[in-house]
Amino acid sequence: MGRLSLPFESYSNPPSSTAKMLNCYIEQLPPDAKTPTLLTRAPGVLAWSTVGNGPIHTMIQAFGYLFVVSGTKLYRVDSNKTATELGDIGAVNATGLDIDRNATSVVVVNRPNAYYYDGTTFAQITDSDFTSRGATDVEFDSNFLLFLEPDSGRFFGSDLGDETSYDALNFATAEAVPDNLVGMKVDHQQVVLLGEESIEIWQNTGIAGFPYERVTNGFVEIGCFNGRTVAKLDNSGVWLANDYTVRRLNGVTPVRISHHGVEQSIQTASIASARAYSYTRSGHLFYVLTFPEVTWVYDATTQKWHERQTYGYNNWHAHCHAQAFGLELVGSSVSNEIGELRNDTYTEFSGTQRAHWVYQPIYSEGITAFHDRLEIVCKTGVGTTSGQGSNPEIMLDYSDDGGITWVSLPNKSLGPLGQYRKKVEWRALGSSPQRVYRAAVSDPVELQIVDTIADVRGGLV
């Protein structure tokens, strides 16, 4: 078979492929680079602050502050990380929270109730034309606060520029298909209404009364499993569709962006508990989709998927996101911690971040192949000045039964700080008609894998 360069691929089509990337992703390199891609570590989470008792349910930046729902309470956090408790929103509904703002206030929806803070007053919205409906979602558009009415196809709005006043006639119904609305997102001054079986696109046309009408051809024949999976990404909406795919809205076309591996995982996940958000980092546009069982991340820049995971758990605890004070902030689903996403941080809230990746199988067409050498070509000499990571190591396992059982090989050093010519290789790796390699790094150091080279000889049993 000779010398092979093992490509980096995301988990794709089990059981025919074992390829996987966890807490790491592909970086596209310039055309004149030695290799087209490299594998790099996903952003770590630098501890930034703690707010309330936790968990952190949702966050939004508004009026120069970060507004955070921690536990059952709404807080205002300033740039000095000082948190001020504003009020209690009650036990969080199982369907989760939604939060948005208008020109003067922040509004939190905790189905079926809603609460506002206008800079001086925190209170529940008590207008009878609101409370007779209740709400599940909130979005801001054209100086209206828009809400979804629970278990119906209707949405309604506040009076213009007013979060406390409502009119019984300020509503409309998405009725092309008689399904309930489960999510809503405003994008480019269009209101995307996501139902269980269909999607409709509406906009403010300035007509008398409630000024919203469905746009021409604003109907999509695919629905949404869970409205909390809707997020804006690269000037369009992304959501978990009702056919177990992840879709991205291109005009009125629901483009499938998930692959079979992601979709197979979704079919066995707890869909009702799924949550999603998006963020931007170093030119990459990420959509983060979390279930209790797994967290999937789509990189719109490379159109590749990878996984995120908090060490020792199934999913990633970075549960919600807000951009504030020039930082990309995430809140923990299990504590009161808020952290900053950083490319130069290789831990998660001061805990271990373990990056590991699994290569595609090396097949030798049923003939035993001898694996003489495997080299991971990477940046070395990346050790820390002291403590864990001062002599960082890379771990390697292999499996000859398609990833069912694994054999561990000796760890290899990535080199103490400054040892830039360190070579990372393993020799005399035995033989197999098919083999899968898996590598991992747990030390808090930079990770840049340029290539992986396997010297393999074909032979007879």
KAGI-V186995 format. One line per field, one symbol per residue. ss: DSSP state (@ for helix, = for strand, . for the rest). phi: phi as a letter, one per 30 degrees, with the letter a starting at -180 (. if undefined). A space follows every 10 residues. Layout:
BEGIN
ss: ???
phi: ???
END
This chain:
BEGIN
ss: .====..... .........= ==.=====.. ......==== =..======= .....===== ==..====== ..=====... ..======.. ......==== =....===== ..=====... .===...@@@ @......=== =..=====.. ...=====.. .....===== ===....... =======..= =====...== ====...... .========= ...=..@@@. ===..===== =....===== ..====...@ @@@@@@@... @@@.====== =..======= ....=====. ...=====.. .......=== ====..==== ==....==== ==....==.. ==..====.. .==.....== ========.. .......... ..=======. ......==.. .==....... ....===... ==.======= =......=== ========.. .
phi: .icccddcbd ebbdcdbcea bbhaadcdcd ecddbdbbcb ddedbdecab bicidddaba cahibccbcc icbcbcccdd idccdclcci dddddicbba bcdbbcbccb eccbbbbcjb ccaddceddc ddcibcbbbc ahicccbcdd haccbbbdde ibdccbbdcd abbdbdbdcd dbaabcbhhc cccccdbabb cbadciddid dcbddeidbb dacbdaddcd bdbhiacbad ddcicccbdc iccdddcdcd dddddddccd ddcdbbabac ahiccccccc cedabcbccd dciccbcbad eibdbcdddb bacahicccb cddbbcdcbc dbdcccbbhi cdcccbbcdd dccbhicdcc cdabbcdadc icdddaiejd bdbccbbbbc bijdbbcdce dbddjeejdd cdccbbbhci badabbcbba bcddbdbbcd abcccbcdac d
END
